[in-house]
Amino acid sequence: MLDTTKRKEMLRMMLKVRAFEEKLNDLYQKKVMFGSPHSYRGQEAIAVGVCSALESRDLIASYHRGTGHLVAKGADLYHLLCECLGRLDGYSKGRGGKMHMGDLSFGFIGNTGTVGATVPIATGAALAAQMRGSREVVVSFLGEGGMNQGVVHEAMNFAGLWKLPVIYVCENNFYAMTVSLEKSVAIKHVAERAKGYGFEGKVIDGNDIELVYEETSKAAEKGRAGEGATFLECLTYRWDGHFGGDPGVGYRAKEEVEDWKQRCPIKRLKEKLLGGGKLTAEEFERMSAAVYAEIDEVALKAQAAPLPPQEHDLNSVFAGSEVAHG
């Protein structure tokens, strides 16, 4: 059961995720950031709801729209932002950028820009946990677009067969880049596929953070008990375009975007706490101001961090070949 303290902490964490995403976009617009951001605005309840329900030893694997997952799982904001900016103090020493980093110290296997790749990665980690008997649960975050990758089906079938302790969290924001779900999938809900793999699939409101928390808690408990995988299709919406250079218009109706903004997960939890007398407007403003001030401070520090020196370019890069000539 979620108490007021836990709810307020989740509200603060959603604010932190949003503030970080907005800072990334700002730095991209100012050409400070290498590469392009993939905004997570509007989907904060999923990252925070899932990660809040996990234990510190549990692992997550993330995809290209993954900075929200890192923040929610407990990443060091300075090292995270440094990596996004290609700085030496980043998690991958500035080499991977926002889509390729990892750190097991806080349960982050890594993220990848390869669509659907989090599924086999997390499935393998879940198999390792099962073999060790360590009782870890592994979460694979993916978008609904990734559900049409062949390796996703192979890995999920394997997870069902071996009853692995893995939770597949599909963030269904209805658009894979600019293609709508209804134009790429023959069924209404991708969670229906879970039955074919031999485990439970659920469709839930991904903007209801308390529901996301509850369903993740149930799935984690089931995984630890040796009862296998769970698939959670979390219905949500990204407010922005697919990437920094995408205005997000043309393929989406303006009315549709505005309708989903009214279902803002931060607004929903805030109003629930205000209405129940568990939070005051002044307390929320202080919370929000503190979070944005923290992100501003981290951004100044990260921008001042050094770039990787040229002599580091070939460090940790290995290649070899042996050609026989006859």
TORKOL-4160 file (C-alpha; in steps of 0.2 Angstrom, whole numbers, padded with zeros to 4 digits, m for minus):
326
<pt num="1" X="0000" Y="0000" Z="0000"/>
<pt num="2" X="0007" Y="0017" Z="m0005"/>
<pt num="3" X="0008" Y="0030" Z="0009"/>
<pt num="4" X="0009" Y="0048" Z="0007"/>
<pt num="5" X="0028" Y="0049" Z="0009"/>
<pt num="6" X="0030" Y="0037" Z="m0005"/>
<pt num="7" X="0017" Y="0046" Z="m0016"/>
<pt num="8" X="0026" Y="0062" Z="m0014"/>
<pt num="9" X="0043" Y="0054" Z="m0018"/>
<pt num="10" X="0036" Y="0047" Z="m0034"/>
<pt num="11" X="0029" Y="0065" Z="m0038"/>
<pt num="12" X="0046" Y="0072" Z="m0035"/>
<pt num="13" X="0054" Y="0059" Z="m0046"/>
<pt num="14" X="0042" Y="0062" Z="m0060"/>
<pt num="15" X="0046" Y="0081" Z="m0059"/>
<pt num="16" X="0065" Y="0076" Z="m0060"/>
<pt num="17" X="0062" Y="0066" Z="m0075"/>
<pt num="18" X="0053" Y="0079" Z="m0084"/>
<pt num="19" X="0065" Y="0093" Z="m0079"/>
<pt num="20" X="0080" Y="0082" Z="m0086"/>
<pt num="21" X="0071" Y="0079" Z="m0102"/>
<pt num="22" X="0067" Y="0098" Z="m0104"/>
<pt num="23" X="0085" Y="0102" Z="m0101"/>
<pt num="24" X="0091" Y="0090" Z="m0114"/>
<pt num="25" X="0080" Y="0098" Z="m0127"/>
<pt num="26" X="0086" Y="0115" Z="m0122"/>
<pt num="27" X="0104" Y="0110" Z="m0124"/>
<pt num="28" X="0100" Y="0101" Z="m0140"/>
<pt num="29" X="0092" Y="0117" Z="m0147"/>
<pt num="30" X="0108" Y="0127" Z="m0141"/>
<pt num="31" X="0119" Y="0114" Z="m0151"/>
<pt num="32" X="0128" Y="0109" Z="m0134"/>
<pt num="33" X="0122" Y="0091" Z="m0135"/>
<pt num="34" X="0129" Y="0079" Z="m0148"/>
<pt num="35" X="0116" Y="0068" Z="m0156"/>
<pt num="36" X="0097" Y="0070" Z="m0154"/>
<pt num="37" X="0086" Y="0069" Z="m0139"/>
<pt num="38" X="0071" Y="0057" Z="m0139"/>
<pt num="39" X="0059" Y="0066" Z="m0127"/>
<pt num="40" X="0051" Y="0056" Z="m0113"/>
<pt num="41" X="0039" Y="0070" Z="m0108"/>
<pt num="42" X="0022" Y="0063" Z="m0105"/>
<pt num="43" X="0027" Y="0046" Z="m0101"/>
<pt num="44" X="0035" Y="0049" Z="m0084"/>
<pt num="45" X="0023" Y="0038" Z="m0074"/>
<pt num="46" X="0029" Y="0022" Z="m0082"/>
<pt num="47" X="0048" Y="0024" Z="m0078"/>
<pt num="48" X="0045" Y="0031" Z="m0060"/>
<pt num="49" X="0030" Y="0019" Z="m0056"/>
<pt num="50" X="0040" Y="0003" Z="m0062"/>
<pt num="51" X="0057" Y="0008" Z="m0054"/>
<pt num="52" X="0049" Y="0013" Z="m0038"/>
<pt num="53" X="0042" Y="m0004" Z="m0036"/>
<pt num="54" X="0058" Y="m0013" Z="m0039"/>
<pt num="55" X="0072" Y="m0018" Z="m0026"/>
<pt num="56" X="0089" Y="m0010" Z="m0028"/>
<pt num="57" X="0096" Y="m0027" Z="m0034"/>
<pt num="58" X="0084" Y="m0028" Z="m0048"/>
<pt num="59" X="0090" Y="m0024" Z="m0066"/>
<pt num="60" X="0083" Y="m0014" Z="m0080"/>
<pt num="61" X="0087" Y="m0013" Z="m0099"/>
<pt num="62" X="0082" Y="0002" Z="m0108"/>
<pt num="63" X="0080" Y="0008" Z="m0126"/>
<pt num="64" X="0083" Y="0025" Z="m0136"/>
<pt num="65" X="0070" Y="0034" Z="m0126"/>
<pt num="66" X="0078" Y="0029" Z="m0110"/>
<pt num="67" X="0085" Y="0044" Z="m0100"/>
<pt num="68" X="0069" Y="0044" Z="m0090"/>
<pt num="69" X="0072" Y="0026" Z="m0085"/>
<pt num="70" X="0090" Y="0030" Z="m0079"/>
<pt num="71" X="0084" Y="0045" Z="m0069"/>
<pt num="72" X="0070" Y="0034" Z="m0061"/>
<pt num="73" X="0082" Y="0020" Z="m0057"/>
<pt num="74" X="0094" Y="0031" Z="m0048"/>
<pt num="75" X="0107" Y="0037" Z="m0060"/>
<pt num="76" X="0120" Y="0050" Z="m0055"/>
<pt num="77" X="0113" Y="0065" Z="m0064"/>
<pt num="78" X="0130" Y="0073" Z="m0067"/>
<pt num="79" X="0137" Y="0057" Z="m0075"/>
<pt num="80" X="0121" Y="0054" Z="m0085"/>
<pt num="81" X="0121" Y="0072" Z="m0092"/>
<pt num="82" X="0140" Y="0071" Z="m0096"/>
<pt num="83" X="0137" Y="0056" Z="m0107"/>
<pt num="84" X="0123" Y="0064" Z="m0116"/>
<pt num="85" X="0135" Y="0079" Z="m0119"/>
<pt num="86" X="0149" Y="0067" Z="m0125"/>
<pt num="87" X="0160" Y="0072" Z="m0110"/>
<pt num="88" X="0174" Y="0062" Z="m0102"/>
<pt num="89" X="0164" Y="0061" Z="m0085"/>
<pt num="90" X="0150" Y="0052" Z="m0093"/>
<pt num="91" X="0145" Y="0034" Z="m0089"/>
<pt num="92" X="0153" Y="0028" Z="m0106"/>
<pt num="93" X="0167" Y="0041" Z="m0105"/>
<pt num="94" X="0157" Y="0052" Z="m0118"/>
<pt num="95" X="0158" Y="0038" Z="m0131"/>
<pt num="96" X="0140" Y="0031" Z="m0131"/>
<pt num="97" X="0129" Y="0047" Z="m0130"/>
<pt num="98" X="0112" Y="0046" Z="m0123"/>
<pt num="99" X="0108" Y="0029" Z="m0131"/>
<pt num="100" X="0123" Y="0018" Z="m0126"/>
<pt num="101" X="0128" Y="0018" Z="m0108"/>
<pt num="102" X="0126" Y="0007" Z="m0093"/>
<pt num="103" X="0131" Y="0005" Z="m0075"/>
<pt num="104" X="0127" Y="m0011" Z="m0064"/>
<pt num="105" X="0130" Y="m0002" Z="m0048"/>
<pt num="106" X="0112" Y="0005" Z="m0048"/>
<pt num="107" X="0105" Y="m0010" Z="m0058"/>
<pt num="108" X="0106" Y="m0003" Z="m0075"/>
<pt num="109" X="0111" Y="m0016" Z="m0088"/>
<pt num="110" X="0112" Y="m0003" Z="m0102"/>
<pt num="111" X="0102" Y="0005" Z="m0116"/>
<pt num="112" X="0103" Y="0003" Z="m0134"/>
<pt num="113" X="0097" Y="0012" Z="m0150"/>
<pt num="114" X="0093" Y="m0005" Z="m0158"/>
<pt num="115" X="0074" Y="m0007" Z="m0158"/>
<pt num="116" X="0068" Y="m0022" Z="m0148"/>
<pt num="117" X="0086" Y="m0026" Z="m0142"/>
<pt num="118" X="0081" Y="m0024" Z="m0124"/>
<pt num="119" X="0070" Y="m0039" Z="m0124"/>
<pt num="120" X="0084" Y="m0052" Z="m0128"/>
<pt num="121" X="0096" Y="m0043" Z="m0116"/>
<pt num="122" X="0084" Y="m0043" Z="m0102"/>
<pt num="123" X="0079" Y="m0061" Z="m0105"/>
<pt num="124" X="0097" Y="m0066" Z="m0104"/>
<pt num="125" X="0100" Y="m0057" Z="m0088"/>
<pt num="126" X="0084" Y="m0065" Z="m0081"/>
<pt num="127" X="0091" Y="m0082" Z="m0086"/>
<pt num="128" X="0107" Y="m0078" Z="m0077"/>
<pt num="129" X="0098" Y="m0073" Z="m0061"/>
<pt num="130" X="0087" Y="m0089" Z="m0062"/>
<pt num="131" X="0103" Y="m0100" Z="m0064"/>
<pt num="132" X="0112" Y="m0090" Z="m0049"/>
<pt num="133" X="0096" Y="m0092" Z="m0038"/>
<pt num="134" X="0099" Y="m0073" Z="m0034"/>
<pt num="135" X="0080" Y="m0069" Z="m0034"/>
<pt num="136" X="0083" Y="m0053" Z="m0045"/>
<pt num="137" X="0069" Y="m0047" Z="m0057"/>
<pt num="138" X="0074" Y="m0040" Z="m0073"/>
<pt num="139" X="0064" Y="m0027" Z="m0083"/>
<pt num="140" X="0064" Y="m0024" Z="m0101"/>
<pt num="141" X="0057" Y="m0007" Z="m0107"/>
<pt num="142" X="0052" Y="m0006" Z="m0125"/>
<pt num="143" X="0041" Y="0003" Z="m0137"/>
<pt num="144" X="0026" Y="m0004" Z="m0146"/>
<pt num="145" X="0036" Y="m0002" Z="m0162"/>
<pt num="146" X="0049" Y="m0015" Z="m0156"/>
<pt num="147" X="0035" Y="m0028" Z="m0154"/>
<pt num="148" X="0037" Y="m0032" Z="m0173"/>
<pt num="149" X="0055" Y="m0037" Z="m0172"/>
<pt num="150" X="0058" Y="m0056" Z="m0174"/>
<pt num="151" X="0071" Y="m0057" Z="m0159"/>
<pt num="152" X="0057" Y="m0050" Z="m0148"/>
<pt num="153" X="0046" Y="m0065" Z="m0151"/>
<pt num="154" X="0060" Y="m0078" Z="m0149"/>
<pt num="155" X="0066" Y="m0071" Z="m0133"/>
<pt num="156" X="0048" Y="m0069" Z="m0125"/>
<pt num="157" X="0045" Y="m0087" Z="m0131"/>
<pt num="158" X="0061" Y="m0093" Z="m0122"/>
<pt num="159" X="0055" Y="m0083" Z="m0106"/>
<pt num="160" X="0039" Y="m0092" Z="m0106"/>
<pt num="161" X="0046" Y="m0109" Z="m0108"/>
<pt num="162" X="0059" Y="m0106" Z="m0094"/>
<pt num="163" X="0047" Y="m0096" Z="m0083"/>
<pt num="164" X="0060" Y="m0082" Z="m0081"/>
<pt num="165" X="0059" Y="m0068" Z="m0068"/>
<pt num="166" X="0057" Y="m0054" Z="m0081"/>
<pt num="167" X="0044" Y="m0040" Z="m0084"/>
<pt num="168" X="0042" Y="m0034" Z="m0101"/>
<pt num="169" X="0036" Y="m0016" Z="m0100"/>
<pt num="170" X="0029" Y="m0010" Z="m0117"/>
<pt num="171" X="0027" Y="0009" Z="m0117"/>
<pt num="172" X="0013" Y="0010" Z="m0130"/>
<pt num="173" X="0013" Y="0029" Z="m0135"/>
<pt num="174" X="0004" Y="0024" Z="m0151"/>
<pt num="175" X="0018" Y="0030" Z="m0164"/>
<pt num="176" X="0034" Y="0021" Z="m0169"/>
<pt num="177" X="0042" Y="0036" Z="m0176"/>
<pt num="178" X="0028" Y="0043" Z="m0187"/>
<pt num="179" X="0019" Y="0026" Z="m0190"/>
<pt num="180" X="0003" Y="0023" Z="m0179"/>
<pt num="181" X="0000" Y="0007" Z="m0171"/>
<pt num="182" X="m0015" Y="0003" Z="m0181"/>
<pt num="183" X="m0005" Y="0004" Z="m0197"/>
<pt num="184" X="0008" Y="m0008" Z="m0191"/>
<pt num="185" X="m0001" Y="m0021" Z="m0179"/>
<pt num="186" X="m0016" Y="m0032" Z="m0184"/>
<pt num="187" X="m0022" Y="m0033" Z="m0166"/>
<pt num="188" X="m0028" Y="m0019" Z="m0154"/>
<pt num="189" X="m0017" Y="m0022" Z="m0140"/>
<pt num="190" X="0001" Y="m0030" Z="m0141"/>
<pt num="191" X="m0002" Y="m0038" Z="m0124"/>
<pt num="192" X="m0013" Y="m0051" Z="m0132"/>
<pt num="193" X="0003" Y="m0059" Z="m0139"/>
<pt num="194" X="0009" Y="m0064" Z="m0121"/>
<pt num="195" X="m0004" Y="m0078" Z="m0121"/>
<pt num="196" X="0005" Y="m0086" Z="m0135"/>
<pt num="197" X="0022" Y="m0086" Z="m0126"/>
<pt num="198" X="0014" Y="m0094" Z="m0110"/>
<pt num="199" X="0013" Y="m0079" Z="m0098"/>
<pt num="200" X="0001" Y="m0065" Z="m0093"/>
<pt num="201" X="m0001" Y="m0050" Z="m0103"/>
<pt num="202" X="m0010" Y="m0034" Z="m0096"/>
<pt num="203" X="m0016" Y="m0018" Z="m0103"/>
<pt num="204" X="m0015" Y="m0004" Z="m0091"/>
<pt num="205" X="m0016" Y="0015" Z="m0090"/>
<pt num="206" X="0002" Y="0020" Z="m0091"/>
<pt num="207" X="m0002" Y="0038" Z="m0085"/>
<pt num="208" X="m0008" Y="0032" Z="m0068"/>
<pt num="209" X="0008" Y="0030" Z="m0058"/>
<pt num="210" X="m0001" Y="0021" Z="m0044"/>
<pt num="211" X="m0008" Y="0008" Z="m0055"/>
<pt num="212" X="0009" Y="0006" Z="m0064"/>
<pt num="213" X="0017" Y="0003" Z="m0047"/>
<pt num="214" X="0004" Y="m0009" Z="m0041"/>
<pt num="215" X="0005" Y="m0020" Z="m0057"/>
<pt num="216" X="0024" Y="m0020" Z="m0057"/>
<pt num="217" X="0024" Y="m0025" Z="m0039"/>
<pt num="218" X="0013" Y="m0040" Z="m0043"/>
<pt num="219" X="0024" Y="m0045" Z="m0058"/>
<pt num="220" X="0040" Y="m0043" Z="m0047"/>
<pt num="221" X="0033" Y="m0054" Z="m0034"/>
<pt num="222" X="0027" Y="m0067" Z="m0046"/>
<pt num="223" X="0044" Y="m0067" Z="m0054"/>
<pt num="224" X="0053" Y="m0070" Z="m0038"/>
<pt num="225" X="0042" Y="m0084" Z="m0033"/>
<pt num="226" X="0047" Y="m0093" Z="m0049"/>
<pt num="227" X="0030" Y="m0091" Z="m0058"/>
<pt num="228" X="0038" Y="m0083" Z="m0073"/>
<pt num="229" X="0036" Y="m0067" Z="m0084"/>
<pt num="230" X="0023" Y="m0054" Z="m0086"/>
<pt num="231" X="0020" Y="m0042" Z="m0100"/>
<pt num="232" X="0013" Y="m0025" Z="m0096"/>
<pt num="233" X="0007" Y="m0014" Z="m0110"/>
<pt num="234" X="0006" Y="0004" Z="m0103"/>
<pt num="235" X="m0004" Y="0015" Z="m0113"/>
<pt num="236" X="0003" Y="0033" Z="m0114"/>
<pt num="237" X="0008" Y="0047" Z="m0126"/>
<pt num="238" X="0024" Y="0056" Z="m0130"/>
<pt num="239" X="0021" Y="0075" Z="m0130"/>
<pt num="240" X="0035" Y="0079" Z="m0142"/>
<pt num="241" X="0041" Y="0072" Z="m0159"/>
<pt num="242" X="0050" Y="0056" Z="m0160"/>
<pt num="243" X="0067" Y="0065" Z="m0159"/>
<pt num="244" X="0074" Y="0082" Z="m0158"/>
<pt num="245" X="0072" Y="0087" Z="m0176"/>
<pt num="246" X="0054" Y="0080" Z="m0177"/>
<pt num="247" X="0041" Y="0094" Z="m0173"/>
<pt num="248" X="0028" Y="0080" Z="m0170"/>
<pt num="249" X="0015" Y="0087" Z="m0181"/>
<pt num="250" X="0008" Y="0082" Z="m0198"/>
<pt num="251" X="0006" Y="0063" Z="m0193"/>
<pt num="252" X="m0003" Y="0067" Z="m0177"/>
<pt num="253" X="m0018" Y="0079" Z="m0175"/>
<pt num="254" X="m0016" Y="0094" Z="m0164"/>
<pt num="255" X="m0032" Y="0089" Z="m0154"/>
<pt num="256" X="m0025" Y="0072" Z="m0150"/>
<pt num="257" X="m0009" Y="0079" Z="m0143"/>
<pt num="258" X="m0018" Y="0092" Z="m0132"/>
<pt num="259" X="m0030" Y="0079" Z="m0126"/>
<pt num="260" X="m0016" Y="0068" Z="m0120"/>
<pt num="261" X="m0008" Y="0083" Z="m0112"/>
<pt num="262" X="m0023" Y="0085" Z="m0101"/>
<pt num="263" X="m0020" Y="0067" Z="m0095"/>
<pt num="264" X="m0003" Y="0072" Z="m0089"/>
<pt num="265" X="0004" Y="0060" Z="m0076"/>
<pt num="266" X="0012" Y="0073" Z="m0065"/>
<pt num="267" X="m0004" Y="0083" Z="m0065"/>
<pt num="268" X="m0015" Y="0068" Z="m0060"/>
<pt num="269" X="m0005" Y="0063" Z="m0045"/>
<pt num="270" X="m0003" Y="0081" Z="m0040"/>
<pt num="271" X="m0021" Y="0085" Z="m0040"/>
<pt num="272" X="m0025" Y="0068" Z="m0031"/>
<pt num="273" X="m0013" Y="0073" Z="m0017"/>
<pt num="274" X="m0020" Y="0091" Z="m0016"/>
<pt num="275" X="m0038" Y="0085" Z="m0016"/>
<pt num="276" X="m0035" Y="0073" Z="m0002"/>
<pt num="277" X="m0026" Y="0086" Z="0008"/>
<pt num="278" X="m0009" Y="0077" Z="0008"/>
<pt num="279" X="m0001" Y="0091" Z="m0002"/>
<pt num="280" X="m0002" Y="0110" Z="m0003"/>
<pt num="281" X="0000" Y="0121" Z="m0018"/>
<pt num="282" X="0015" Y="0129" Z="m0009"/>
<pt num="283" X="0023" Y="0113" Z="m0005"/>
<pt num="284" X="0022" Y="0107" Z="m0023"/>
<pt num="285" X="0029" Y="0124" Z="m0029"/>
<pt num="286" X="0044" Y="0122" Z="m0018"/>
<pt num="287" X="0047" Y="0104" Z="m0023"/>
<pt num="288" X="0046" Y="0109" Z="m0042"/>
<pt num="289" X="0058" Y="0124" Z="m0039"/>
<pt num="290" X="0070" Y="0113" Z="m0030"/>
<pt num="291" X="0070" Y="0100" Z="m0044"/>
<pt num="292" X="0073" Y="0112" Z="m0058"/>
<pt num="293" X="0087" Y="0121" Z="m0048"/>
<pt num="294" X="0095" Y="0104" Z="m0046"/>
<pt num="295" X="0095" Y="0101" Z="m0064"/>
<pt num="296" X="0101" Y="0118" Z="m0069"/>
<pt num="297" X="0116" Y="0116" Z="m0057"/>
<pt num="298" X="0120" Y="0099" Z="m0064"/>
<pt num="299" X="0119" Y="0106" Z="m0082"/>
<pt num="300" X="0131" Y="0120" Z="m0078"/>
<pt num="301" X="0144" Y="0107" Z="m0071"/>
<pt num="302" X="0142" Y="0095" Z="m0085"/>
<pt num="303" X="0144" Y="0108" Z="m0098"/>
<pt num="304" X="0161" Y="0113" Z="m0090"/>
<pt num="305" X="0167" Y="0095" Z="m0090"/>
<pt num="306" X="0181" Y="0090" Z="m0102"/>
<pt num="307" X="0179" Y="0082" Z="m0118"/>
<pt num="308" X="0188" Y="0065" Z="m0121"/>
<pt num="309" X="0206" Y="0068" Z="m0126"/>
<pt num="310" X="0211" Y="0062" Z="m0144"/>
<pt num="311" X="0223" Y="0049" Z="m0137"/>
<pt num="312" X="0208" Y="0040" Z="m0129"/>
<pt num="313" X="0199" Y="0037" Z="m0146"/>
<pt num="314" X="0206" Y="0019" Z="m0148"/>
<pt num="315" X="0206" Y="0014" Z="m0130"/>
<pt num="316" X="0195" Y="m0001" Z="m0126"/>
<pt num="317" X="0193" Y="m0004" Z="m0145"/>
<pt num="318" X="0198" Y="m0021" Z="m0150"/>
<pt num="319" X="0199" Y="m0029" Z="m0167"/>
<pt num="320" X="0209" Y="m0043" Z="m0175"/>
<pt num="321" X="0210" Y="m0053" Z="m0190"/>
<pt num="322" X="0221" Y="m0066" Z="m0197"/>
<pt num="323" X="0221" Y="m0069" Z="m0216"/>
<pt num="324" X="0229" Y="m0084" Z="m0223"/>
<pt num="325" X="0237" Y="m0083" Z="m0240"/>
<pt num="326" X="0241" Y="m0098" Z="m0250"/>
